[in-house]
Amino acid sequence: MSTTKIEPPTDLREFAELVQVAHIYDWIVFTSPNGVDAFFEIFYKLYDDAREIGGAKIAAIGPATAQRVRDYHLHVDLQPEEFVAEAVVRHFQKLGGIENLRILLARAEKARDVLPRELSKLGAIVDEAFAYRTVPETRDLTGARERLLEEGADLITFTSSSTVENFLGLGLPWPKGMRVASIGPITSKTATDHGLKIDIQARRHDIEGLVEAIRKFFVTEKMQ
């Protein structure tokens, strides 16, 4: 059941203008595969050569984001082991002085402000390029909500804070005994802030890590 959908940013022209001058930045930071796709969809409408990105280095949060960058035949210079914004900040701190470096953040609208706030504190000149926005999915395209109402569920998975908020915003009854699996600590905090109990949290904060955590949980439960 999808509770969110991806739409273009509120100001697509502003995003395109930042993509057009990407070559002036020292670093471009991508926080999701969606941001990578949105960036290069515009980039290759403007340019026909990847070298037009200039000397900008690239940072990516998470292996899926990094792989999407590589799919566009570009090298990822910084990929933290933890798939959260705070890990990117720590890596930049280890690089030494980033004072006056120009950093472009290609990210979703209304994302957490950790990256722009903390990188600015370190002296970087940070511009936010809002590549897309996530909005609630109001349609039941697959019939999953109807099945949830009729049959219940053993487990619900949340892959971002917005999926938590959008699901709860639907006002659906909570099936008895339904467990909660979360992709990582930020999503878990949003869920607990809304009164939910987290039964499973992925150690590796991506879809593969979430699937593995769920598998281990139920294997362990069966053995008890």
BELZI-V832369 format. One record per residue. SS is DSSP state (~ for helix, > for strand, _ for the rest). PHI is phi in whole degrees, -180 to 180 (* if undefined). OMEGA is omega in whole degrees, -180 to 180 (* if undefined). Layout:
SS_PHI_OMEGA + SS_PHI_OMEGA
This chain:
__*_178 + __-91_178 + __-110_178 + >_-133_172 + >_-139_-177 + >_-96_177 + >_-131_177 + >_-60_-180 + __-66_180 + __-59_-180 + __-118_-178 + ~_-66_-179 + ~_-65_179 + ~_-62_178 + ~_-61_-179 + ~_-62_180 + ~_-65_178 + ~_-71_176 + ~_-61_-177 + ~_-60_-178 + __-106_-178 + ~_-57_-177 + ~_-67_-179 + ~_-83_-175 + __-91_174 + __-80_-179 + >_-138_167 + >_-120_-179 + >_-111_176 + >_-107_-177 + __-107_-180 + __-162_175 + ~_-59_179 + ~_-61_179 + ~_-66_178 + ~_-62_-178 + ~_-62_-180 + ~_-64_-180 + ~_-62_-174 + ~_-78_172 + ~_-62_177 + ~_-73_-176 + ~_-55_-176 + ~_-82_167 + ~_-82_-179 + ~_-92_-175 + __-131_178 + __-114_-177 + __-142_-179 + ~_-60_-178 + ~_-68_178 + ~_-68_176 + ~_-74_174 + __73_-176 + __-94_-178 + __-62_172 + >_-84_-174 + >_-124_173 + >_-115_-179 + >_-138_176 + __-94_175 + __91_-178 + ~_-65_180 + ~_-67_178 + ~_-67_179 + ~_-62_180 + ~_-65_179 + ~_-65_175 + ~_-62_-180 + ~_-64_177 + ~_-60_177 + __-94_174 + __65_176 + __-123_-178 + __-87_175 + __-97_-176 + __-89_-177 + >_-144_177 + __-141_-178 + __-67_180 + __-67_176 + __-88_-172 + __-96_-180 + __-135_-177 + ~_-60_-178 + ~_-59_-180 + ~_-68_176 + ~_-64_179 + ~_-59_-180 + ~_-62_179 + ~_-65_178 + ~_-65_177 + ~_-63_-180 + ~_-68_-180 + __-69_-176 + __99_-177 + __-71_172 + __-115_180 + __-59_179 + __71_172 + __-71_179 + >_-94_-177 + >_-124_177 + >_-107_178 + >_-102_175 + >_-95_-169 + >_-151_178 + >_-80_171 + __-64_176 + __62_174 + __-77_177 + __-59_-176 + __-95_-177 + ~_-58_-176 + ~_-63_-179 + ~_-62_-178 + ~_-67_-174 + ~_-74_178 + ~_-69_176 + ~_-66_178 + ~_-62_179 + __-80_175 + __100_180 + __-75_173 + >_-98_-169 + >_-111_173 + >_-117_179 + >_-100_176 + >_-107_-177 + >_-78_-171 + >_-86_-177 + >_-165_174 + >_-136_175 + >_-101_-180 + >_-127_180 + >_-62_174 + __-88_-176 + __-92_-178 + __-93_176 + __-105_-171 + __-67_-175 + __-102_-177 + __78_-176 + ~_-67_-180 + ~_-66_179 + ~_-64_178 + ~_-66_178 + ~_-61_-180 + ~_-66_-176 + ~_-84_-170 + ~_-113_-175 + __77_180 + __-161_178 + __-88_-172 + >_-151_171 + >_-123_-180 + >_-112_176 + >_-118_-176 + __-109_176 + __-168_177 + ~_-61_-178 + ~_-66_177 + ~_-68_176 + ~_-63_-175 + ~_-64_-178 + ~_-71_178 + ~_-65_-180 + ~_-64_178 + ~_-67_177 + __-71_178 + __70_-180 + __-77_177 + __-65_-178 + __-90_-179 + __-59_180 + __-62_176 + __81_-179 + __-71_179 + >_-86_-179 + >_-122_174 + >_-117_-177 + >_-122_-178 + __-76_-178 + __-179_-172 + ~_-65_-180 + ~_-68_178 + ~_-64_180 + ~_-62_180 + ~_-63_177 + ~_-60_-179 + ~_-65_-179 + ~_-67_176 + ~_-62_178 + __-96_174 + __88_179 + __-91_176 + __-101_180 + __-90_178 + __-93_-176 + >_-139_173 + >_-132_-178 + __-66_174 + __-78_173 + __-101_-166 + __-88_172 + __-145_-174 + ~_-61_179 + ~_-61_178 + ~_-65_179 + ~_-67_178 + ~_-61_180 + ~_-64_179 + ~_-64_178 + ~_-65_179 + ~_-59_-179 + ~_-63_-180 + ~_-61_-176 + ~_-76_174 + ~_-63_179 + ~_-62_-180 + ~_-62_180 + ~_-65_-176 + ~_-77_-177 + __-83_*
